[in-house]
């Protein structure tokens, strides 16, 4: 039989092994990268089609987290925030915005910057800004000087999508804009609206996680 000190040693070693395995699993999860989805090309502009959902549901790994998604060339919605676009080209972005209004802490972000004409179309209407309190998210690539505020679905609007997948026949806002890419590079993009409900100051969780509210644009 093992002595009491030997038993304690076995238990301690086993606990250390379990903790190390859990840490390794956690680190591996952090290093996972969602798939990179290429913009659709072939016309005068490359096309990126995105949507935002207040709770990503079975399309993503965390049902309670807010998230972006992208449509691939087969017309399928992919839970990813990793995009590939051509260099020195025009890119048209369409965002179907299903989430509600969160509001901005910095009104500067409610103005459109870096798009063609410094404007966007909100449900077909050309505009260069929205009311700061009406923002739901932003699509911003700081290195490119690109900031586009996304108008949120009003609280009183009917037929709102509470959990994804959100179909286009449910209430949403449609935002389109165009921007020009420059030289090849790897550019970080993200949302600057504090929209992570349940996290300190609204900037934790999905706001800090690739695949949800930030990602990378590969310009090639």
N, C-alpha and C positions, 0 to 999 in steps of 0.2 A: 504494500500500500504506500501511496505517496504521503510524505509528511505534510503538515499544514502549510509550511513555507513553500514547499514544492508545488502544492495545489494552487496556492495564491499566485505563484509565478506562471503556472500554466494558464490560469484565468486572465492574468494581466497580458500575457503574450497574445492570447486569443482576442482580447478586446482591442489591442493595438492593431492586430491584423485586420479586424473588422473595420475599425475606424479608417485605416489606411486605404482599404478597398473602397469605402464610401467616398473618401476624399478623391481618389483616382476617378471614380465614376462621375463625381460632380465636375471635376476639371474637364473630363472628356466631354461631358454635356455642354459645358461652356464653350469648348473649342469647336463644337459642331457648327457647320455653316449651312444655311439653307441653300437650295439650288439657285444658280444664276440664270435669270430668264432674259433672253435677247429681245430687243425691240423688234417689232415687225417692220421690215423694210420693203422697198419696191416702188414706192410712190415718191412724191416731192419731199416728203418728210418721213423720218422713222416714227413709229407709233408705239407709245407706252399707254396701256389701259390699266388703271388701278382702281381699287375701291377701299374704303375704310369701313370697319364694322366695330360697333361698341363692344361686342363680345364675340371673339372669333369663332367660337363653337367648334364643331368637329373638323373644320378646315385647318385648325391649328392645334398646338399642343396644350393650350391653356384656355378653357372655355370662358373664363372670367376676364381675360385680358383684351384690351382694345388693340386693333391691329390693322395694318395695311395688307392688301393682297394684290397680285398682279395676274393678268390674263396672258396665257402663253399663245403661241402661234396656232395651237389646236383648239383655242377657244375655251380652255379649262382655266379655272381660277387656282392659282398656286400660292401657298402660304410662304411668301418670300419677299425680302426687301433688297435683293441683290439683282441689279439690272445691268444690262450691257447695251451700249448705244454706239453708233459710229462717230469717229472723230470728225471735226470740221464739217458738221452736218446740222440740219434743222431737225428738231425733235418735237413732235406734237404729243402732249400728255392729256389724257382724259381721266378725270377722277370722279367716280360715283361715290358720293359722300353720304353715308347712312347714319353717321353718329350725330348726337345732339350738340348743343352749344355749351362750350366750357368757358370761353373768354380768355383774353390775353392779358398778361401782366405788363407787357411792353407794347404800347400802341404802334410803335414803329413797324412791328411785324404784321400789322393789319393792312399795310400797303404792299402793292405788287412791285417787285424789283427784279431786274435781270431777264425778264421775258421779252419777246419781240414786242416792241412798242410799250413796254412796261405796263401791259394790260393782261387781263384774262377775261374769259367769258363765264358768267355765272348764270346758268340756265339759259344760255343763248345771248345774254345781254353783256355788252362790253363794259368793263369797269376796271378801275385801278386801285380800289381799296374796298374794305368792308368795315362795318362797325366793330371795334375791338371786342366788345362783349358778345358778338355773334359768331366768333371764330370757334371752330371745333378742333381743327388741326392746322398745321402748316406743312408744305412741302418745300424744304429749303436745302440748297447745296451751297454752304457758305463760301467755299473756295471759288465758286463760279459767280458769286454775288446774286444768287437766285433765291428769292423768297416769294412764295405764293400762299396767301391765307385761304383756308378752306371754310366756306360758310357752313355753319351747322344747321341741322334740321331743327326748326322751332319746337319748343316743348309741347305746344298745343296741336301740333300737326297730327293728322290721323294716320293709321296704318304704318306705324313705325316698326322697324326691325329691331328687336331686342337682342337676338342672338343669331349669328351666322349659321348657315350661308344665307345672305340677304339677296333675294331676287330683285330684279329691276322693276317689278310691278309694285314694290313697296316704296314708301315715301323716301326720297333721297334728293340731294342737290347734285347737279352736274356742273363740274368745273373743267374748263379746257384752257390750255395755254400752250405757247410755243417758245422754245429757246434754242439757241445755237451752241453747239459744243465746240471746244477748241482742240488743243493738242491732246494726245492720248494720256491717260492717267487714271488714278484710282481715287475717287472723290467720295467723301463721307456726306450722306444726306440724313436729315432727321426732322422730326416734328418738334416745335418749340412751345407748343401749348401744354400746360401742366395737366394732362388728361388721364394720368394713372390713378384712378380712384382707389382709395385705400392705402396709398403710399405717401410717405412724408412729403409735403409740399407738392404732391402730384407728379414728381419727377423720377420715381423709382420704377421697379418692375418692368413693364413693357417699354417705358421710355428709354431704358438703358439696355435693351435686349435686341440684338440683331434678329430680324425676322418679324418684328412687331412694329415699332414706331421709329426705327432708324435702320440704316443699311449703307450700302455702297453702290455707286454708279461706276461701272468700268467703261471708260471711253477708249475705244480701240480703232 
